[in-house]
């Protein structure tokens, strides 16, 4: 096995070539793609979001564009499509910014569809293939092409990719969740591992960030050890067991109050959740995880028998928020 050569570069280090600027490519990424294509190899471009423009904001003050009906995020499915809500699907006609009353919008996040369109213009005459939710490619031939993929849908290239571009690292690392860095790094390593020997991997993210440093050094074991040490210090999984309880505020409060006192746990929250509900977290020492699970099951059983308001309980939730 061999580790590819990995570079980290920021979005603001744009290439001077106008075509590269139009495609939002930093100089290092544009150069790596250009050289790989000139050598007759395919180039993998990983984009963290699917769709065309999945998130928009006001040009003037960057206020996120949201649906007037349900407050869901507005998005665009193509260059000439009417804006629509990603949650309820309603079209958004004559949107106005609630902060400044402006009507002009900018893309705050660019999806795989828009990226494919931009890269096609940046590299005219080059085949552009996409792989994602609407159709996953299993394999691509060893020939010049731009392969735009969302995480997890990357096709294998015969002979490996001549370059791998990991775009919009800020979006991959921008979610407010405990596992954001871990998940971004897992996706980056998976894509970078598809590069052929001698290929360049360019991650478009701040090189000083710990996940980017781990990728540049090709050090997944070191990254895992540091992440585990930080979670142990802060008291987060997998060092402890956690459970999330969500539902109507009164039901959540009743559920937690009903748990036996002998079960060791810390209560974090509650905090507001969607649709007027609340969510709280229960944290227990790992040695007490079995007791916590049994207590949650018993409390849920009692609640069901009494036909109380439904409460959702998840042990060791994947996302803590």
KOLVEX-49039 format. One record per residue (C-alpha): z, y, x; residue in three letters. Coordinates in steps of 0.25 Angstrom, whole numbers, plus 5000, padded with zeros to 4 digits. Each point is the difference from the previous one (the first is absolute). Layout:
% residues N
ZYXALA
...
//
This chain:
% residues 321
500050005000UNK
499850145005UNK
500550144995UNK
499050104997UNK
500050145006UNK
500750094990UNK
500050154999UNK
500850094991UNK
499450144996UNK
500350114990UNK
499150044988UNK
500050145006UNK
499249955013UNK
498750004993UNK
498749985007UNK
499150125002UNK
498849934994UNK
499850054986UNK
499749874995UNK
501349945005UNK
500850124994UNK
499349984987UNK
500649865000UNK
501450045005UNK
499949925013UNK
500850045012UNK
499150005013UNK
500649875005UNK
499749934987UNK
498650064999UNK
499749965015UNK
500549864998UNK
499249974988UNK
498750075006UNK
500149915012UNK
500349874993UNK
498850024991UNK
499150045012UNK
500449865006UNK
499649934987UNK
501449974995UNK
500650024986UNK
501150104998UNK
501249984991UNK
500650124993UNK
501449984993UNK
500350104990UNK
501449994993UNK
499650044986UNK
498949944991UNK
499150084991UNK
499350135002UNK
501050125000UNK
501349934995UNK
500850135001UNK
499750154998UNK
500850135002UNK
499850154998UNK
499250065011UNK
500950135000UNK
501449945000UNK
499849855002UNK
500749974987UNK
499749854996UNK
499050004988UNK
500649924989UNK
499749964986UNK
500450104989UNK
500349884991UNK
500949905008UNK
500150075014UNK
499249895007UNK
499250045012UNK
498650044998UNK
498849945007UNK
498550005002UNK
499249874999UNK
498750065006UNK
499450135005UNK
499650054986UNK
501049934991UNK
501050074991UNK
501450005005UNK
500949894993UNK
501449965000UNK
500349875008UNK
501149974991UNK
499550024986UNK
498550025002UNK
499950134992UNK
498950095006UNK
500650135005UNK
499150124996UNK
500250145004UNK
501249965009UNK
500950125004UNK
501150005011UNK
501350024993UNK
500550085012UNK
498950105003UNK
499149984988UNK
498849975010UNK
498949904996UNK
499449965013UNK
500449865006UNK
500049935013UNK
500149865004UNK
501549975005UNK
499649855002UNK
498649955003UNK
499749854995UNK
499149905006UNK
498850034991UNK
500050155005UNK
500249955014UNK
498849914999UNK
499250124995UNK
500450095011UNK
499849905011UNK
498649974995UNK
499750145002UNK
500650015014UNK
499249885005UNK
498750014993UNK
499249874999UNK
501249915002UNK
500349904990UNK
501350024993UNK
500749894993UNK
501350004992UNK
501149904998UNK
501250024990UNK
500549984986UNK
498650014994UNK
499449895009UNK
500649945013UNK
499049965011UNK
500449875007UNK
499150025012UNK
499050105006UNK
498949975010UNK
500050045015UNK
499250134998UNK
500150154999UNK
500850044987UNK
501150084995UNK
501049914993UNK
500950084991UNK
501249924995UNK
501450024994UNK
501249925006UNK
499949864998UNK
498549994996UNK
499550015015UNK
498849905002UNK
499949925012UNK
498950045009UNK
499149905008UNK
500550025014UNK
501050114996UNK
499950154998UNK
499550095010UNK
501050114996UNK
501150014989UNK
500450134994UNK
501350014993UNK
499850134992UNK
501050094993UNK
501349955006UNK
500850114994UNK
499749944986UNK
500449865005UNK
501350055005UNK
500350104989UNK
500649924990UNK
501550024998UNK
500449865001UNK
500849915010UNK
498949915004UNK
498950115001UNK
499949995015UNK
500149855000UNK
498949984990UNK
499150115007UNK
500249935014UNK
499749864994UNK
498750054994UNK
499650075013UNK
500349875008UNK
499249924990UNK
498850095001UNK
500050025015UNK
500149855003UNK
498649994994UNK
499450085012UNK
499249935011UNK
500450005014UNK
499850135007UNK
500050084986UNK
500750124997UNK
501050024989UNK
500350144996UNK
501250034990UNK
499950144994UNK
501450045000UNK
501050075009UNK
500249925012UNK
501450045002UNK
500449924987UNK
500749875003UNK
499149914992UNK
498850065007UNK
500749985013UNK
500249864997UNK
498549984997UNK
499650075012UNK
500949915009UNK
499649884992UNK
501549974998UNK
500349944986UNK
501249935005UNK
500650135006UNK
499750074987UNK
500749894992UNK
501250005009UNK
500150154999UNK
499850004985UNK
501149894998UNK
501050085009UNK
499850134992UNK
500249924986UNK
501249945006UNK
500650135003UNK
499750064987UNK
500349884991UNK
498749964995UNK
499349874998UNK
499849905006UNK
501450025006UNK
500650024986UNK
499649954986UNK
499550104990UNK
499750004985UNK
499450104991UNK
500450034986UNK
499150084991UNK
500050044985UNK
500550104990UNK
501250085006UNK
501149944991UNK
499549865002UNK
500050015015UNK
501450055000UNK
500549894991UNK
499349905008UNK
500750045013UNK
501350024994UNK
500049864995UNK
499849945014UNK
501349925005UNK
500950085009UNK
500149895010UNK
498550025004UNK
499950095012UNK
498950114998UNK
499750145002UNK
499450084989UNK
498850095004UNK
499650104988UNK
499650004989UNK
498850095002UNK
498950044990UNK
498949904998UNK
498750004991UNK
500050024985UNK
501450065000UNK
500749875006UNK
500949995012UNK
500149915012UNK
501149975009UNK
500249915012UNK
501149905003UNK
500249965014UNK
500949885005UNK
500349945014UNK
499049895003UNK
501149894999UNK
500350054986UNK
498549994995UNK
500249874993UNK
501250064992UNK
499250134997UNK
498849914994UNK
500949924992UNK
500750124994UNK
498750074997UNK
499549874993UNK
501349994992UNK
500050154995UNK
498549994996UNK
500349874992UNK
501250074993UNK
499150124997UNK
498949924994UNK
500949924991UNK
500650134995UNK
498550064998UNK
500350125008UNK
499050105005UNK
499149935010UNK
500450025015UNK
499149965011UNK
500749935012UNK
499349975013UNK
500749945012UNK
499550045014UNK
498950094994UNK
498850025009UNK
500150154998UNK
501350085000UNK
499350144997UNK
//
